[in-house]
């Protein structure tokens, strides 16, 4: 999670420089108390968890999509082989049946 830290203008007219989450949590404790600091720390933990989970979910999705792409490329290759077989004077039905079985098994993986 990318957050910009820096100079914070406080309600009393003062300024506080915040370099990181720890500085911010400490400032909250100083100004609002321990309970408020705990709330901020929990929000930070949740935000970090959600960011990691989102990255993990995205990676999983990308891997699934790549697997599906590879499956479709294989299906496309098998369809081309069937077309070549069909263009021959004599069609090898066993070859066509095997190619169709391969296609069906790949499609079944994704249904």
N, C-alpha and C positions, 0 to 999 in steps of 0.2 A: 504494500500500500504506500503510495507516494503522497506525502503531506509536506506542505511548505511550513517551515518553522521560521521564527524570526522575532522581531520586536512586537510586543503586544502592549497596546495602550490600555491601562487599567482605569476603572471608574474613578479612582481617587486622583487621577491626573498623572499618576506615575507611569513608568514604563518597565517592562520586564522582558529580558531576552530569553527566548525559549529555543533551545538547540535540538531537543528531541522529546519523545514521549515522557521520559522520566522527569525532565524539567517541567513539563506541563502538569504532570500528576503532582509533583511537589508544590507547584504554584497553587494548584487547586486546594491541596491540603493546608497550605499557609493561609489562604484567603477564605476557604469555605469549610475546612475541617476534614477530619479523618474519613467520615462516612462519604463525603463527596469525592474524596480521593479514591476510595474503594470503587465507587460507581464508575469513575473515569477509567480506572485500571481494568475493570470488568468490560467496559465498552471497548477498550483497546484490545483486550484478549479476544473478544467476539469478532472484532473487525479483522484481526490477524487470522483467526480461524476461518472466517468467511472468505478472506482473500486466498488462503492456501487451498481451501475446498474448491473455490471457483477455478483456480489454476489447475487443480487435479481433475476436476470435471471436464474442463476444456481439453486437457491432454487426452483423457479417456475418449472423449468424443472424436478428437482428431484421429486417434489410433483406430477407432471403429470405422470412421469414414475412409481411412486409407485401406483398411481391410476390405471394405465394400468395393472400393474402386478397383482393387486388385481382382476381386471376384468378378466384377463386370468386365474387366479386360479379358479375363479367362473365358467368360461366356462369349464375348465378342469373337475371340479366337476360335472357339468351338463352332459358332454359327458360320464363320467363314469356311471352316473345314467342311461343314455340312453342305454349304453352297458349292464348294469345289467338287464334293462327292456327287451332288445332284447334277452337276454339269457333265459328268462322265456319261459315256454311252450306256454303260452298265453300272447300276447303283449297288454298292455293297450294303445291303440292309443291316447287316450286323454292325458295320462301322457306323452307320447313321444312328442305329439304336444305342450303341455305346456312347457316342457323342451326346445324344439326347439325355442319357442317364447321367453323364457328367454335369450337363447343364442343370438338370433337375436337382442333383445333390448340392450344387453351389447355391442355387436359388433357395433351397430348403434351409441352408445355413442362416439366411437372413430373414426368413419368414417366421 
